[in-house]
């Protein structure tokens, strides 16, 4: 493993490696996968859904707990959850008539490590960002 790669343990103890953009350019395959994740999070309803799931007691939420806070129909919530699932941000499991969702920690770690700022950032460089 190169020094620019970060190992992250996910829910299933799978090691995910993602180099921050500031250290090396993204490859085509990585950029497609990461763009799908960021695109899924670019929708306010999906971003709120991810937050609701992550902050729910026990780290997982029943779809029945996710419909109340939104002014959209249950089928629309199901569509947004499907997008999050297909983007690899949440996992799900059917239990009886309900489906339960949880956030996949490895996916969030991959996104956050990609955007990690370089450790030697100077005050001048930080000032240019504002």
URLINTA-V882911 format. One record per pair of residues at least 12 apart in sequence whose ideal C-beta (glycine too) atoms are under 10 Angstrom apart, sorted by sequence separation. I is the first residue (numbers start at 0). J is the second residue. If there is no record, write none. Layout:
# URLINTA-V882911
I/J
I/J
This chain:
# URLINTA-V882911
4/16
5/17
17/29
48/60
52/64
65/77
88/100
89/101
90/102
116/128
3/16
4/17
5/18
16/29
20/33
51/64
52/65
89/102
90/103
0/14
3/17
4/18
5/19
48/62
51/65
62/76
65/79
84/98
88/102
89/103
1/16
3/18
4/19
17/32
62/77
65/80
88/103
0/16
2/18
3/19
17/33
51/67
84/100
87/103
90/106
1/18
5/22
48/65
51/68
83/100
86/103
89/106
3/21
4/22
47/65
51/69
62/80
80/98
87/105
88/106
3/22
4/23
83/102
84/103
87/106
88/107
2/22
3/23
48/68
60/80
80/100
83/103
86/106
1/22
47/68
48/69
77/98
1/23
47/69
87/109
88/110
83/106
44/68
44/69
43/69
44/70
44/71
48/76
52/80
60/89
62/91
49/79
59/89
44/75
45/76
48/79
49/80
52/83
59/90
62/93
44/76
47/79
48/80
59/91
45/78
46/79
59/92
61/94
63/96
64/97
65/98
44/78
45/79
48/82
49/83
62/96
63/97
44/79
45/80
48/83
53/88
62/97
63/98
64/99
65/100
44/80
52/88
53/89
61/97
62/98
63/99
64/100
42/79
45/82
46/83
49/86
52/89
61/98
62/99
44/82
45/83
52/90
60/98
61/99
62/100
49/88
52/91
60/99
61/100
39/79
42/82
48/88
49/89
59/99
60/100
42/83
45/86
48/89
59/100
60/101
40/82
57/99
59/101
60/102
39/82
40/83
45/88
58/101
59/102
38/82
39/83
45/89
55/99
57/101
58/102
39/84
55/100
39/85
40/86
55/101
58/104
35/82
36/83
39/86
52/99
53/100
55/102
10/58
38/86
39/87
40/88
52/100
53/101
54/102
37/86
39/88
51/100
52/101
53/102
35/85
36/86
39/89
52/102
35/86
36/87
49/100
53/104
34/86
35/87
36/88
48/100
50/102
33/86
35/88
49/102
32/86
33/87
53/107
32/87
49/106
49/107
39/106
40/107
36/106
40/110
36/107
33/106
36/109
37/110
32/106
36/110
33/109
37/113
32/109
33/110
36/113
37/114
11/90
10/90
29/109
33/113
33/114
30/113
29/113
15/103
17/105
25/113
15/104
13/103
15/105
10/101
14/105
15/106
17/108
10/102
11/103
13/105
17/109
19/111
20/112
21/113
10/103
11/104
12/105
15/108
16/109
17/110
19/112
20/113
21/114
22/115
9/103
10/104
11/105
15/109
17/111
18/112
19/113
20/114
21/115
9/104
10/105
17/112
18/113
19/114
20/115
21/116
22/117
8/104
9/105
10/106
16/112
17/113
19/115
21/117
7/104
8/105
9/106
15/112
17/114
18/115
19/116
20/117
21/118
7/105
9/107
17/115
19/117
7/106
9/108
21/120
7/107
8/108
9/109
7/108
6/108
7/109
5/108
5/109
7/111
7/112
5/111
6/112
5/112
4/112
5/113
5/115
